């Protein structure tokens, strides 16, 4: 992994949404712009993969992007993981600095 990569397992939290469980090798950005860009890239990848935001209201004091990337917050997204698989979000920074993300299904 490069210094500008982020990988996390997507953990379904019944009735609440998803929580990201970053791998040990993942690097989270420190500066607010990097956090926002990574959060946006993750949201775009989740949407493209069929995840959808459910109606439960987000608590802006607890459900921050920093907490999401650290694996400390559950966000109101719903999706489906194929039986027997774990789903990971894999993000890499592009030469422009803006990250791109995609989902990978891996055997559990």
Helices and strands as residue ranges (DSSP letters): E 5-13, E 17-22, H 32-48, E 52-53, H 65-70, E 74-75, E 77-78, E 85-93, E 99-107
